[in-house]
Amino acid sequence: MQGGEIQQLWESLKKTAYRPLIDNGNCHPSFSVHSKYNGYPYLRNKDDWPCCSCCGKVMPLVFQLNLSEIPVVWKENALVQYFECITRNAAGSTCEPGYPKNNSSMLRKVEIDTPTVQVPVDFNYWLGVQDSFSKIILKRISQEHSIVGWQPFDDYPSLVDFNEKMDYLNTTIGEEALDFLWENLEVLEEMEHKQCSPEDKLLGYPCWSQAEGYPRERDGEMELFFQINGLVTSNKSAIAFRDGERGMFFQNRDSGDMVFTTW
């Protein structure tokens, strides 16, 4: 009876997430509105590619999501783009996320209201690449990976959330059910096929390593929109996230606020 009750409660927390399907045959970058990793972004004008406010160098595109192509009921004729300075991967760089008045990354949403502008691209010149690690990143950012579709799968909360008894769990299943699951956490740990996915995904639950890191600097509830792995554990990413090996894009659907964090 107890095992069946645990299964039933766990299933009630299930969400549908989507893993990106990649066109591995097309790595040549192009200015486009398609969802992608790396490569060239959609640009509204010739000055639209953002530069780092710390070092002044152009920031590579990490990912671009076309909100009219994603598998959700609400769609927009817009793009979400995330850029990050390559210099912040260097030791001692003042482009660190915690540096005062830092602006070494940019998460933005732009409307698709004009054809994309194309600009001359010379990453060697723009980035001033010198060390061998930066050259690896340079090679990666020039290899565009187009997202051609999304494959649905079942996703479940991170067990870290149960250790810390997150409020959303209490709201969803109630305090008594949450305490019951927490007391039987070892049963959830054994359900390997029904756990939080650590892979790149749209929607679903954030996969934490040791502690949760939900954004709290905005009003209202922030939900995971997109999770992406870093350079070390991904064959697509061009960025080595310094604070962890996953980047997480959160959004508040009510206010439109967006936050990108690494964990």
VEXDREN-2710 file (C-alpha; in Angstrom, 1 decimal):
% VEXDREN-2710
k/r/px/py/pz
1/MET/0.0/0.0/0.0
2/GLN/2.8/2.4/0.9
3/GLY/4.7/1.7/-2.3
4/GLY/1.6/2.3/-4.4
5/GLU/0.9/5.6/-2.5
6/ILE/4.4/6.8/-3.2
7/GLN/4.1/6.0/-6.9
8/GLN/0.7/7.8/-7.1
9/LEU/2.0/11.0/-5.4
10/TRP/5.2/11.0/-7.5
11/GLU/3.2/10.6/-10.7
12/SER/1.0/13.6/-9.7
13/LEU/4.2/15.8/-9.9
14/LYS/5.1/14.6/-13.4
15/LYS/5.7/17.3/-16.0
16/THR/6.2/17.0/-19.8
17/ALA/9.6/18.3/-20.8
18/TYR/11.1/18.4/-24.3
19/ARG/14.6/17.5/-25.4
20/PRO/16.0/19.3/-28.5
21/LEU/16.5/17.4/-31.7
22/ILE/19.6/18.5/-33.5
23/ASP/20.4/18.7/-37.2
24/ASN/24.0/17.3/-37.0
25/GLY/24.4/17.6/-40.7
26/ASN/24.3/21.4/-40.8
27/CYS/27.1/23.1/-38.7
28/HIS/27.7/26.0/-41.0
29/PRO/26.5/29.2/-39.2
30/SER/24.0/31.5/-40.7
31/PHE/22.0/34.5/-39.6
32/SER/18.5/33.1/-39.1
33/VAL/15.5/33.0/-36.8
34/HIS/15.7/29.3/-36.2
35/SER/16.3/27.8/-32.7
36/LYS/19.9/26.9/-32.4
37/TYR/23.1/26.5/-30.3
38/ASN/26.1/28.7/-31.2
39/GLY/26.6/30.3/-34.6
40/TYR/25.0/33.6/-35.7
41/PRO/22.0/35.2/-34.1
42/TYR/19.0/37.0/-35.6
43/LEU/20.0/40.7/-35.7
44/ARG/17.7/43.7/-36.0
45/ASN/20.4/46.0/-37.2
46/LYS/24.2/46.1/-37.7
47/ASP/24.8/47.1/-34.1
48/ASP/22.5/44.5/-32.5
49/TRP/25.2/41.9/-31.6
50/PRO/25.9/42.7/-27.9
51/CYS/29.4/43.4/-26.6
52/CYS/30.7/42.9/-23.0
53/SER/30.7/46.1/-21.0
54/CYS/33.8/44.9/-19.1
55/CYS/36.2/44.0/-21.9
56/GLY/34.4/45.4/-24.9
57/LYS/34.6/42.2/-26.9
58/VAL/31.7/40.7/-28.8
59/MET/29.8/38.1/-26.9
60/PRO/29.2/34.7/-28.6
61/LEU/25.6/33.4/-29.0
62/VAL/25.1/30.5/-26.6
63/PHE/21.5/29.6/-27.7
64/GLN/18.6/31.1/-29.5
65/LEU/15.0/29.8/-29.1
66/ASN/12.3/30.7/-31.5
67/LEU/9.1/31.0/-29.5
68/SER/6.9/30.4/-32.5
69/GLU/8.5/26.9/-32.9
70/ILE/8.4/25.6/-29.4
71/PRO/5.8/22.9/-28.5
72/VAL/3.6/24.9/-26.1
73/VAL/0.1/26.3/-26.3
74/TRP/1.3/29.9/-26.0
75/LYS/3.5/31.0/-28.9
76/GLU/5.1/34.3/-29.8
77/ASN/6.7/35.8/-32.9
78/ALA/9.8/36.4/-30.9
79/LEU/13.2/35.0/-30.0
80/VAL/15.0/34.4/-26.7
81/GLN/18.7/34.8/-27.1
82/TYR/21.5/34.3/-24.6
83/PHE/25.0/35.7/-25.1
84/GLU/28.0/35.3/-22.8
85/CYS/31.5/36.8/-22.9
86/ILE/34.3/34.3/-23.8
87/THR/36.7/36.3/-21.6
88/ARG/34.9/35.5/-18.4
89/ASN/36.2/31.9/-18.8
90/ALA/39.8/33.2/-18.3
91/ALA/41.5/33.2/-14.9
92/GLY/41.4/36.5/-13.2
93/SER/39.0/38.1/-15.7
94/THR/37.0/41.1/-14.6
95/CYS/34.2/39.8/-16.7
96/GLU/33.2/37.5/-13.8
97/PRO/29.5/37.4/-13.0
98/GLY/30.1/38.9/-9.5
99/TYR/32.2/41.7/-10.6
100/PRO/30.7/45.2/-9.8
101/LYS/28.4/46.6/-12.5
102/ASN/29.1/43.4/-14.6
103/ASN/27.4/43.0/-17.9
104/SER/29.4/40.1/-19.4
105/SER/26.3/38.2/-20.5
106/MET/22.9/39.0/-21.9
107/LEU/19.6/37.3/-21.9
108/ARG/17.0/39.1/-24.1
109/LYS/13.7/38.6/-25.9
110/VAL/13.4/40.3/-29.3
111/GLU/10.4/40.5/-31.7
112/ILE/10.9/39.2/-35.2
113/ASP/9.6/42.2/-37.1
114/THR/12.2/42.7/-39.8
115/PRO/14.5/40.4/-41.9
116/THR/17.7/39.5/-40.2
117/VAL/20.7/41.8/-40.8
118/GLN/24.0/40.1/-41.7
119/VAL/27.3/41.5/-40.5
120/PRO/30.9/40.6/-41.2
121/VAL/32.0/37.9/-38.8
122/ASP/35.6/37.4/-37.7
123/PHE/35.6/35.8/-34.2
124/ASN/39.4/35.8/-34.1
125/TYR/39.4/39.5/-34.4
126/TRP/36.4/40.2/-32.2
127/LEU/37.4/37.8/-29.4
128/GLY/41.2/38.3/-29.4
129/VAL/41.7/34.6/-28.8
130/GLN/45.1/33.6/-27.5
131/ASP/45.2/30.6/-25.1
132/SER/44.4/27.0/-26.2
133/PHE/41.2/26.7/-24.2
134/SER/39.8/29.8/-25.8
135/LYS/40.6/28.4/-29.2
136/ILE/38.5/25.3/-28.3
137/ILE/35.6/27.6/-27.5
138/LEU/36.2/29.6/-30.7
139/LYS/35.9/26.4/-32.7
140/ARG/32.7/25.5/-30.9
141/ILE/30.9/28.8/-31.4
142/SER/31.5/28.6/-35.1
143/GLN/29.8/25.2/-35.3
144/GLU/26.1/26.0/-35.4
145/HIS/23.7/23.3/-34.2
146/SER/20.1/23.9/-35.4
147/ILE/17.2/22.7/-33.3
148/VAL/14.9/21.0/-35.7
149/GLY/12.3/19.6/-33.3
150/TRP/11.4/18.8/-29.7
151/GLN/10.9/15.3/-28.3
152/PRO/8.5/15.0/-25.3
153/PHE/9.4/13.0/-22.2
154/ASP/8.3/12.7/-18.6
155/ASP/10.2/14.8/-16.1
156/TYR/10.1/14.7/-12.3
157/PRO/11.3/17.1/-9.5
158/SER/14.9/17.0/-8.4
159/LEU/15.4/15.1/-5.2
160/VAL/17.3/18.1/-3.9
161/ASP/13.9/19.9/-3.8
162/PHE/12.6/17.2/-1.4
163/ASN/15.6/17.5/0.8
164/GLU/14.9/21.2/1.1
165/LYS/11.1/20.9/1.0
166/MET/10.5/23.5/-1.6
167/ASP/7.3/25.5/-1.3
168/TYR/6.0/24.6/-4.7
169/LEU/5.9/20.9/-3.6
170/ASN/3.9/21.8/-0.5
171/THR/1.5/23.8/-2.7
172/THR/1.1/21.0/-5.2
173/ILE/0.6/17.9/-3.0
174/GLY/0.2/19.4/0.5
175/GLU/2.4/19.4/3.6
176/GLU/1.3/15.9/4.8
177/ALA/2.0/14.2/1.4
178/LEU/5.3/16.1/1.1
179/ASP/6.4/14.9/4.6
180/PHE/5.4/11.3/3.6
181/LEU/7.5/11.4/0.5
182/TRP/10.4/13.0/2.4
183/GLU/10.3/10.2/4.9
184/ASN/10.5/7.7/2.1
185/LEU/13.1/9.5/0.0
186/GLU/15.2/6.3/-0.4
187/VAL/12.3/4.8/-2.4
188/LEU/12.4/7.8/-4.8
189/GLU/16.1/7.5/-5.1
190/GLU/15.7/3.9/-6.4
191/MET/13.3/5.0/-9.2
192/GLU/16.0/5.9/-11.6
193/HIS/13.7/6.0/-14.7
194/LYS/11.5/8.5/-13.0
195/GLN/13.9/11.2/-11.9
196/CYS/14.8/14.7/-12.9
197/SER/16.6/14.8/-16.2
198/PRO/20.1/16.4/-16.2
199/GLU/20.1/16.8/-20.0
200/ASP/19.3/19.8/-22.2
201/LYS/15.6/20.4/-22.1
202/LEU/12.7/22.8/-22.6
203/LEU/10.4/23.1/-19.6
204/GLY/10.3/20.4/-16.9
205/TYR/12.2/20.7/-13.6
206/PRO/15.6/22.2/-13.0
207/CYS/18.2/19.5/-12.2
208/TRP/20.3/20.6/-9.2
209/SER/23.6/18.9/-8.2
210/GLN/23.8/19.5/-4.4
211/ALA/21.5/22.5/-3.5
212/GLU/18.7/24.3/-5.2
213/GLY/19.3/27.7/-6.8
214/TYR/15.9/29.1/-7.8
215/PRO/16.1/32.8/-8.7
216/ARG/14.6/34.9/-5.9
217/GLU/15.5/38.4/-6.9
218/ARG/12.3/38.8/-8.9
219/ASP/8.7/39.0/-7.7
220/GLY/6.5/36.0/-8.3
221/GLU/7.2/32.4/-9.2
222/MET/10.0/31.7/-11.7
223/GLU/9.7/28.4/-13.6
224/LEU/12.4/26.6/-15.7
225/PHE/12.1/27.4/-19.4
226/PHE/15.3/25.9/-20.8
227/GLN/18.2/24.0/-19.3
228/ILE/21.6/23.7/-21.1
229/ASN/24.8/21.8/-20.2
230/GLY/28.2/23.4/-20.4
231/LEU/31.3/22.8/-22.5
232/VAL/32.7/19.9/-20.3
233/THR/29.6/17.7/-20.5
234/SER/28.0/18.7/-23.8
235/ASN/29.0/18.1/-27.4
236/LYS/27.1/21.3/-28.5
237/SER/27.8/24.0/-25.9
238/ALA/30.6/26.5/-26.6
239/ILE/30.6/28.0/-23.1
240/ALA/32.1/26.6/-19.9
241/PHE/29.8/27.9/-17.2
242/ARG/32.1/29.0/-14.3
243/ASP/29.6/28.5/-11.5
244/GLY/28.5/25.0/-12.5
245/GLU/28.0/22.7/-15.5
246/ARG/24.4/23.7/-16.2
247/GLY/22.9/27.0/-17.3
248/MET/19.2/27.5/-16.5
249/PHE/16.8/30.0/-18.1
250/PHE/13.9/30.8/-15.8
251/GLN/10.8/32.9/-16.7
252/ASN/7.9/34.3/-14.9
253/ARG/5.0/33.9/-17.3
254/ASP/2.9/36.5/-15.5
255/SER/5.4/39.4/-15.4
256/GLY/7.6/38.3/-18.4
257/ASP/10.7/38.6/-16.2
258/MET/13.6/36.4/-17.3
259/VAL/16.7/35.2/-15.4
260/PHE/19.6/33.1/-16.5
261/THR/21.7/31.4/-13.8
262/THR/24.3/28.6/-13.6
263/TRP/24.4/25.9/-11.1
END
